Amino acid sequence: MNFQQFPLGSSENPYDLIIVGAGPAGLAGGITAGRNKLKTIIFEKEDRPSPFPRGETLHNARIFSQILGENVLNLISTHLTAGRKFNSPMSLNSVEVFRRSPSIVYEWNKLIGLLLSRLEETSVELKLGTEVENFIQENNICKGVLLKTGEKIWATSVLVADGHKSKIGHRINIPYNRINFPIMKRIISNFRGDYTGFEYFFLVPGMLEYAPRFPPSVIFVFPRGGEKCEVGLMIFSDMAQKLQKICDIPNEEEIRRVWELLISKYPRFSKLMKNTIVEFEGYTYIGAGQIYSDPMPIPGLFLSGESMGLIEKSGASGIATAMQSAKFAVDFISNYKISSWSNQIARKYSQEFKKSKFLKHLKGNARKTQLQKKFFFLYLRTAERINQKWNLVKNAYKLK
Ligand SMILES: Cc1cc2nc3c(=O)[nH]c(=O)nc-3n(C[C@H](O)[C@H](O)[C@H](O)COP(=O)(O)OP(=O)(O)OC[C@H]3O[C@@H](n4cnc5c(N)ncnc54)[C@H](O)[C@@H]3O)c2cc1C
């Protein structure tokens, strides 16, 4: 029988790969698939790929030159900085440290634009405004996806790259309440800060008279050159769970209320925010908690990026690992010339994924970060003690 007579994506003539989501993971996966000559389609639910800005700083890593080309990040960089300043509660003390290599600051749509231009060099299809509802499963093997329209599209493999709110992830009961932390993000102009590095302000329960039960959290300030800056507030939900006697897990309304008060009242931070103009603001979640352990929960169904919490926990950085995990999955399909899945091949993938360099790095980083958070939020715990013992904290940062 000539399978070509059936449309691509039918059960008789499936794609090699369907990718769900056109963020950093989905686009990097698509570019790799195109270069590896896999018949591939990407479904993106929005009218353009990844329209809502997420991470806008990164550290150079090999994956960027592999996917985008050598030194291409320079084209979109608006600011470089290796400096980090950590402020103690109520900004009474601070410590400055320097990374070995600088962080690159850029605008989200520029990174997505670069990824798209690379994707356009391949024959991968990108279908916008198309939401994936679920995956198709037959005999416990993934066979494709179900679109919101009710249409079924068939493929040998499916790469889940739909981020922190992953519909497919929810279908397979990934515990996003342990993976995702609430986060506010604001882009401002007219920023006249006196420090060009990244600045952090740590909050602990009991220190804010306008929100005494507010959980452990951090305000971040990332200048991006040209009087622009990204600022935000991330809640450490994992620490809040452990401190339920003294703090609450706030809802969006409460987080927004406290955020506004921090902007107008919090020592030093409020000064930095004075006369700034809001260009963008959003409330969302970031997968800065646990990493989900199974990269292929059903044979043929790969997880990648934030859909499984693949984020470097120390700096909540997920762009590089989203791209690395997607490339890793697609290269596996090509290296092993996968034309059908079995439990055995799925196990092999999981084993190789668990041995990957990037996962080992992420896990080591997560362990170290967890220890630091426990020391800071559970052992020292109060604003008073942290300020009293600041020399200890300072040395811990410097050791890093
Ligand atoms: C405020 C904030 C600041 C951050 N700062 C940094 C930083 O400085 N550095 C860093 O490295 N990382 C940072 N991150 C994390 C980083 O942005 C993410 O880890 C990264 O974007 C994950 O990429 P992804 O492709 O897995 O998911 P996403 O970027 O979320 O992309 C998912 C895509 O899937 C689409 N989609 C969703 N559901 C469906 C569906 N059902 N069907 C079809 N399409 C769908 C979405 O529209 C989107 O385009 C930050 C995140 C946030 C929220």
The ligand as an SDF file (V2000), in Angstrom:
LIG
                    3D

 53 58  0  0  0  0  0  0  0  0999 V2000
    8.6000   35.7240   35.3470 C   0  0  0  0  0  0  0  0  0  0  0  0
    9.5550   34.6830   34.8500 C   0  0  0  0  0  0  0  0  0  0  0  0
   10.8980   34.9810   34.7960 C   0  0  0  0  0  0  0  0  0  0  0  0
   11.8030   34.0260   34.3400 C   0  0  0  0  0  0  0  0  0  0  0  0
   13.1200   34.3680   34.2750 N   0  0  0  0  0  0  0  0  0  0  0  0
   13.9920   33.5200   33.6920 C   0  0  0  0  0  0  0  0  0  0  0  0
   15.3240   33.9300   33.4210 C   0  0  0  0  0  0  0  0  0  0  0  0
   15.7160   35.0630   33.7330 O   0  0  0  0  0  0  0  0  0  0  0  0
   16.1550   33.0500   32.8070 N   0  0  0  0  0  0  0  0  0  0  0  0
   15.7290   31.8010   32.4230 C   0  0  0  0  0  0  0  0  0  0  0  0
   16.5270   31.0320   31.8580 O   0  0  0  0  0  0  0  0  0  0  0  0
   14.4610   31.3900   32.6620 N   0  0  0  0  0  0  0  0  0  0  0  0
   13.5820   32.2210   33.2630 C   0  0  0  0  0  0  0  0  0  0  0  0
   12.2800   31.8400   33.4450 N   0  0  0  0  0  0  0  0  0  0  0  0
   11.8850   30.4700   33.0940 C   0  0  0  0  0  0  0  0  0  0  0  0
   11.7730   30.2740   31.5820 C   0  0  0  0  0  0  0  0  0  0  0  0
   11.0910   31.3540   30.9910 O   0  0  0  0  0  0  0  0  0  0  0  0
   11.0150   28.9840   31.3200 C   0  0  0  0  0  0  0  0  0  0  0  0
   11.6230   27.9450   32.0370 O   0  0  0  0  0  0  0  0  0  0  0  0
   10.9990   28.6490   29.8310 C   0  0  0  0  0  0  0  0  0  0  0  0
   10.2790   29.6310   29.1290 O   0  0  0  0  0  0  0  0  0  0  0  0
   10.3510   27.2860   29.6320 C   0  0  0  0  0  0  0  0  0  0  0  0
   10.2230   27.0480   28.2650 O   0  0  0  0  0  0  0  0  0  0  0  0
    9.1200   26.0260   27.7200 P   0  0  0  0  0  0  0  0  0  0  0  0
    9.2670   26.0500   26.2430 O   0  0  0  0  0  0  0  0  0  0  0  0
    9.2200   24.7580   28.4570 O   0  0  0  0  0  0  0  0  0  0  0  0
    7.7060   26.6680   28.1460 O   0  0  0  0  0  0  0  0  0  0  0  0
    7.0430   28.0660   27.7620 P   0  0  0  0  0  0  0  0  0  0  0  0
    8.0610   29.0990   27.5440 O   0  0  0  0  0  0  0  0  0  0  0  0
    6.0160   28.3240   28.7960 O   0  0  0  0  0  0  0  0  0  0  0  0
    6.3150   27.7800   26.3650 O   0  0  0  0  0  0  0  0  0  0  0  0
    5.1580   26.9850   26.2970 C   0  0  0  0  0  0  0  0  0  0  0  0
    4.4520   27.2500   24.9800 C   0  0  0  0  0  0  0  0  0  0  0  0
    3.3920   26.3000   24.8270 O   0  0  0  0  0  0  0  0  0  0  0  0
    2.1970   26.9660   24.4280 C   0  0  0  0  0  0  0  0  0  0  0  0
    1.0730   26.1420   24.9010 N   0  0  0  0  0  0  0  0  0  0  0  0
    0.6470   25.9930   26.1780 C   0  0  0  0  0  0  0  0  0  0  0  0
   -0.3560   25.1080   26.2370 N   0  0  0  0  0  0  0  0  0  0  0  0
   -0.5740   24.6730   24.9730 C   0  0  0  0  0  0  0  0  0  0  0  0
   -1.4850   23.7400   24.3980 C   0  0  0  0  0  0  0  0  0  0  0  0
   -2.3610   23.0530   25.1520 N   0  0  0  0  0  0  0  0  0  0  0  0
   -1.4580   23.5460   23.0600 N   0  0  0  0  0  0  0  0  0  0  0  0
   -0.5650   24.2200   22.2800 C   0  0  0  0  0  0  0  0  0  0  0  0
    0.3140   25.1200   22.7800 N   0  0  0  0  0  0  0  0  0  0  0  0
    0.3240   25.3320   24.1090 C   0  0  0  0  0  0  0  0  0  0  0  0
    2.3090   28.3270   25.1110 C   0  0  0  0  0  0  0  0  0  0  0  0
    1.4710   29.2930   24.4980 O   0  0  0  0  0  0  0  0  0  0  0  0
    3.7950   28.6280   24.9170 C   0  0  0  0  0  0  0  0  0  0  0  0
    4.0420   29.2070   23.6650 O   0  0  0  0  0  0  0  0  0  0  0  0
   11.3460   32.7520   33.9190 C   0  0  0  0  0  0  0  0  0  0  0  0
    9.9790   32.4540   33.9710 C   0  0  0  0  0  0  0  0  0  0  0  0
    9.0890   33.4000   34.4340 C   0  0  0  0  0  0  0  0  0  0  0  0
    7.6310   33.0770   34.4880 C   0  0  0  0  0  0  0  0  0  0  0  0
  1  2  1  0
  2  3  1  0
  2 52  2  0
  3  4  2  0
  4  5  1  0
  4 50  1  0
  5  6  2  0
  6  7  1  0
  6 13  1  0
  7  8  2  0
  7  9  1  0
  9 10  1  0
 10 11  2  0
 10 12  1  0
 12 13  2  0
 13 14  1  0
 14 15  1  0
 14 50  1  0
 15 16  1  0
 16 17  1  0
 16 18  1  0
 18 19  1  0
 18 20  1  0
 20 21  1  0
 20 22  1  0
 22 23  1  0
 23 24  1  0
 24 25  2  0
 24 26  1  0
 24 27  1  0
 27 28  1  0
 28 29  2  0
 28 30  1  0
 28 31  1  0
 31 32  1  0
 32 33  1  0
 33 34  1  0
 33 48  1  0
 34 35  1  0
 35 36  1  0
 35 46  1  0
 36 37  1  0
 36 45  1  0
 37 38  2  0
 38 39  1  0
 39 40  1  0
 39 45  2  0
 40 41  1  0
 40 42  2  0
 42 43  1  0
 43 44  2  0
 44 45  1  0
 46 47  1  0
 46 48  1  0
 48 49  1  0
 50 51  2  0
 51 52  1  0
 52 53  1  0
M  END
$$$$
